[in-house]
């Protein structure tokens, strides 16, 4: 009798993404368009996470707002409540490799980190924990505050010209490759979301990828980025989360491509707004 037990095969990150996208499409095909809104909302809350991990968090706990590992919660003065199930995400396994000096073949004392692979770890939402109250982050509710000026500064630093012109009415904004034109007279919140929408076009749709997407898809992607960023800075987006499924028709490949691009673009903008590498504009696609 063989005493060895069969170990479950570890899923790759690509397999997990594929499975989550399949699940998303199945729900969307059943008319549950609010599922995609949950994914986009998760992107706003967890823009530092990878695409696959955002999908996993949104699928397992769409109302999550602040996730951390078991021991991290303890360090923060909170503990995971009994019986709570963790949210699986993929974490890299990092090892350091000694570099060799090219001149004398001796080992360099500096260690170069490298990724050996990924493993499944579990995180928990704050609602699954109990303990001391966490400090409240700076949240803008209904008012864009200083984020408006930060966004304008970021646009200018990317070499994008910004103008205001009444002649584009009834459109609120326009993007023509290196220039964004906004309709004057909008409220600060409206102007902020319009500028994010047009900036998303600049990031996503003025390169090779433009020829591979339809106008409907490009507008949907830009609106999705605006939705994510607006939610992230605390704006009430109202009906901004439209029904996206009609543009994808259950096409897993296209859906995956769009969501990845949306995440990269929104992540670049949010990174600038929250002072993470403000000079780096990650070109999506």
N, C-alpha and C positions, 0 to 999 in steps of 0.2 A: 504493500500500500504506500502510495506516495504521500509523505508527510508534509510536503510543501503546499502552501496555500497560494491560490492565484491572486495576485495583486491587481487591483483595478488599474486600467491603463490611464495614464495622465493625459488630459486633453491639452492640445496646444492652444496658444492664444488665438490662432486663426480659426480653429475648430469651435472655440467658444463664441467668437464673433459671429461665425456662420450660423451657429445654432440660435443665437439671440436674434439675429436678423430674420431667420426663418420664423421664429416665434412671433416677432413683431409683424411680419407680413401676414401671417395667419390671422392675427387679431385684427389687423387693418382691413383684410378682405371680408371679415365678418362685420364690418362697419364700426369697429371700435377705434375711431380716429383719435380719441383722447389718449390712446396708448402712445402715439408719437409725441403728443404734447408732453407726456410724462418724461419721455426720453430727452426732449429739448430742455425741459425744466431741469432735469438732472445735469445736463451739460452746463447750465447756468450756475448750478450750485457746486459742481465738481469739475471745473474747467481744467484743473491741474492733473486730473486723472487721464489715463489712456482711453481711447475709444472703446475698447473691449470692456474695461472696468466700469465705464459710465453705463454701458448697456446692461451689465450685470446688476449694478446698483438700482437702476431704474426698473428692471424686471422683478427683482426680489423685494424691493421696498421703494415704490415710486414716490412715497411721501418723505423719504429721508432728507434731512437738512444738514447734518453734521456727522460724519462717520469717522471712526478710529478703531484701532485694534484693542483687544481685551486689556493688555498691559498699559497701553497709552491712556485709556480711560482711568485706570488706577492712578497713574501719575497725575492726572488732572483732578483727582479727588472724587472720582465717580466710579461706580462698579456696574458691570452688566448684571441685570436682574436674572434671577433663576428661571430657566426654561426658555430663554430667548435664543433664537436661531440666528447664526451669523450670516452675513452677506458674503458670498465667495468672490474674491477678486484675485487677479494674477499679480504676484510680486516677483521682481527679478532676484535671482540668486547671484550675488556679487562676490567675486574673488579677486585677489590682487596678484599680479604676475610681475616678477622681478624683470626689469628691463636690462638688456646688456649694452654696455658701452661699445659703440661700433669701432672705436680706435683700438682698445686693448682687450676687447672681449671679456672684460671683467664685469661682474654684475653691478648694475647701478643700484644704489641704496633706495632710490625712489620706487614705489610700487605703482604699477599702472592697473587701475581697476578694469575688470572685464566681466561681462555678463555670461554666466555659465548656462543659464536657462531660466525658466519661470516655474514657480510653484503656487499652488492655491493656498491662500490665507483667508482669514475671515475677519471682517470688520462689523461693527455694530453702530446703529444710528443712536443719536443721543436719546431718542424716545425709548430706547431699550435699556437705558441706564438710569441709575439713581445716585444721588449724592449732592455735592455742593453745586451751586449755580455757577455757570460759566459766565465770563464777562460778555456783555452784549457787543457784537460787532457793529461798526458804523453802518447803518442802513438808511437809505433814502427812500421814503414812502411818498410817492406822488410828486416829489420835487427832485430834480436831478442834481441840484447843488453844484459842487465844484467839479463833478464829473464832466460837465459840459465843456468847461474851459480845458480840462485835461485832454478830452477827445479832440478838440480843435487843435491843440498844440501837437498832438500825435499825428494828425493828418498833415499838418504843415511840415513836420520833421520828415515825413516820408516823401517830401517833394511834390505833394499833391496841391494844386492850386484850388483855393476855396473862394467862391463868389456868391453873391446874392443878386437875384434878378427876378423881377415880377413877371417877366415875359414867359417863364416856364409854366405859369398857372394854366390849367388847374393842377398840374403835377407839383408835388411838394419838394421834389429833388430830382436831379439828373446827374449822370456820370458819363463822361466821354473819354476816359483814358487819360489820367494825369490831371483832370480837372473835375471838381464837384461843384454843381450849382444848386443853391437852396432857394426856396421861395421865402422871401422876407415876411415877417409878421407872424410866424408860428410861435407858439409858446415854447419855453425852454425845453420842456419834456418832448414835445412834438419835434422840435428841431434836432434834439439829441438822437431820437430814434430814426429820423429821416437821414441824418448824417451817418449813423451806423449802417443803415441800409445801403447807402451809396458807397460807403467805404468798403463794405462787403463786396460790392461789384468790382471795385478797384483791386481788391485782393484776389478775387476768384475768377473774374470774367473778362479781363483785358489781356489775356495770354492765349496760349494754345488751347486751353480748355474751353474757351468760348465757342470754338467751332464744333465741339463735341457735345454741346448741350443746347436744348431748346430755350426759347425766351421764357416759357412758362416755368421751366426748371430753374433758370437763373433767377427769376423774380422770387420764386419760392425759397431758394437758398438764401437770398439776400434778406428776405423777410424773416426767415428762421434765425439768422444771425442777429437781426435787430431784436427779435423776441428774446433770445438768450441774454444778450447784453443788457437790455432794459430790465429784465427780471433780476439779473445779477446785481444791478445798482439800486434795486428796490422800487422801480417804477411799476405802477399798476397798468398792465398792458391791455386790460379789457378783453376785447375780442381779437387781439393780435394773433392768437393761435388758431389759424384757419385749418380746414380739412385738407391735408397734404396728400392723402392717398390717391386721389384722382390723377395726380401727375406721375405716379410711379407704376400703377397698374400691376402691382405684385411683382415687379422686377427686382429680384434680390440684389443683383449686381449693381443696378443703378441706385437703389436705395442705399446700399453700403457706401458707394462712391460719394453720394451727396452728403450723407451724415458725417462721413470722415472729413470732407471739405468744410462743412458747416462747423464742425468742432475746431478745426485748425484755424479758421478765420475768426471765430468768436474767441478762441483762446488767445490769439495774438492781440486782439483789441482789449480783452479783459486784462491781459498781462500788462498792457500799457497803462490802463486805468488804475490798476492796483500796484503800479511801480515795480513790475517784474520785467526786467530787461526791456525797458521802454524803447530802446533804439532798434530792437529786433522786430522786424515784420516778417513773420513766417508765411511765405507764399504758399497757399494751399493748392492742392491739385498738382 
